[in-house]
Amino acid sequence: RNKHRDDKIANDRSILNFIKVLKQILLSVIITYILGLVWYRISDKWQEDVFSDDKEADYWVVAFNLRRPKGEDHLDDGEEKPLTDSITKLVTSMYFMMTTLSTVGYGDLSPKSSLEKIVGSVIQIIGVTFFSILMNGFTEIC
């Protein structure tokens, strides 16, 4: 009878641990998603207002072919943007944010302009803190 009770407690604890891990993963995906969107917007629009002297070719979105430079907008004449184009932009931005937040930084994508380098450095500092808190959550599970 005690064996059955111990098995039930262990099973309940395993389920709770699985839910905690799932919450940690979901939190990571949400934060990466939000920062990826902010990063794309910084590189695409906002930095023109802050650093107008940077060349547009040095913008992250232009350097990695996620959009054309403004002078080449006429090349899109009436073309319908496919959904896969938007998904590619999202996945690329989230991938860059995940490698930046985790401070892995593979080097395949990197900030290009002055504002991007400043924001990227701040995100790396936030990433160290975020992943420390995240890993602490995993140690509570074990």
C-alpha positions in Angstrom: 0.0 0.0 0.0 2.8 2.4 0.8 4.5 1.5 -2.5 1.4 2.5 -4.4 1.3 5.9 -2.5 5.0 6.5 -3.2 4.5 5.7 -6.9 1.6 8.2 -7.1 3.7 10.9 -5.4 6.6 10.3 -7.8 4.2 10.4 -10.7 2.6 13.7 -9.5 6.0 15.2 -9.0 7.1 14.2 -12.5 4.0 15.8 -14.0 4.7 19.0 -12.1 8.3 19.0 -13.2 7.2 18.5 -16.8 4.8 21.5 -16.5 7.6 23.7 -15.0 10.0 22.8 -17.9 7.2 23.5 -20.4 6.6 26.9 -18.8 10.4 27.7 -18.9 10.5 26.8 -22.6 7.4 28.8 -23.4 8.8 31.8 -21.5 12.0 31.6 -23.6 10.1 31.4 -26.8 7.9 34.4 -25.9 10.8 36.6 -24.9 12.8 35.6 -28.0 9.7 36.4 -30.1 9.1 39.8 -28.6 12.8 40.8 -28.7 13.0 39.5 -32.3 10.2 41.8 -33.3 11.7 44.7 -31.5 15.1 44.0 -33.1 13.6 43.9 -36.6 11.8 47.2 -36.0 14.9 48.8 -34.6 16.9 47.8 -37.7 14.2 48.5 -40.2 12.7 51.8 -39.1 13.7 53.3 -35.7 17.5 53.8 -36.3 16.9 56.2 -39.1 15.5 58.6 -36.5 18.4 58.1 -34.1 21.4 57.8 -36.4 20.5 59.4 -39.7 24.2 59.4 -40.8 24.5 55.6 -40.9 24.4 54.2 -44.4 21.3 52.1 -45.1 23.5 49.3 -46.4 24.8 48.9 -42.9 21.3 48.1 -41.5 20.9 44.6 -40.3 17.7 44.0 -42.3 19.4 45.2 -45.5 22.7 43.5 -44.9 21.0 40.1 -44.5 18.6 40.6 -47.4 15.4 40.8 -45.3 14.4 43.9 -47.2 15.6 46.1 -50.1 17.2 49.4 -49.5 14.7 52.3 -49.9 16.2 53.3 -53.2 15.3 49.9 -54.6 11.6 49.9 -53.5 10.5 50.4 -57.1 11.8 46.9 -58.0 8.9 45.4 -56.0 6.3 47.1 -58.3 3.0 45.6 -57.2 4.5 42.3 -56.2 2.5 40.4 -53.6 4.6 39.6 -50.6 4.3 35.8 -49.9 3.7 34.6 -46.4 7.0 32.7 -46.4 8.8 36.0 -46.8 7.3 37.2 -43.5 8.0 33.8 -41.8 11.6 34.0 -43.0 12.0 37.5 -41.5 10.5 36.3 -38.2 12.6 33.1 -38.0 15.8 35.0 -38.8 15.0 37.7 -36.2 14.2 35.1 -33.5 17.2 33.0 -34.4 19.4 36.1 -34.0 17.8 37.0 -30.7 18.2 33.5 -29.3 21.9 33.4 -30.2 22.3 36.9 -28.8 20.3 36.3 -25.6 22.2 33.0 -24.9 25.5 34.8 -25.7 26.4 32.0 -28.1 26.7 34.4 -31.1 27.6 32.0 -33.9 28.7 35.0 -36.0 26.5 34.2 -39.0 24.3 37.2 -38.1 25.7 40.2 -36.4 24.7 43.9 -35.8 25.9 46.2 -38.5 25.1 49.8 -37.5 26.1 51.8 -34.4 22.6 51.7 -32.9 22.4 47.9 -33.5 25.7 47.3 -31.8 24.6 49.4 -28.8 21.2 47.6 -28.5 22.9 44.2 -29.2 25.3 44.8 -26.3 22.4 45.7 -23.9 20.5 42.6 -25.1 23.5 40.4 -24.3 23.7 41.8 -20.8 20.0 41.1 -20.4 20.5 37.6 -21.9 23.1 36.7 -19.2 20.6 37.7 -16.5 17.7 36.0 -18.2 19.5 32.7 -18.8 20.8 32.7 -15.2 17.2 33.0 -13.9 16.1 30.4 -16.4 18.8 27.9 -15.4 18.0 28.6 -11.7 14.4 27.5 -12.5 15.7 24.2 -13.9 17.8 23.5 -10.8 14.7 23.9 -8.6 13.1 21.1 -10.7 15.9 18.7 -10.2 
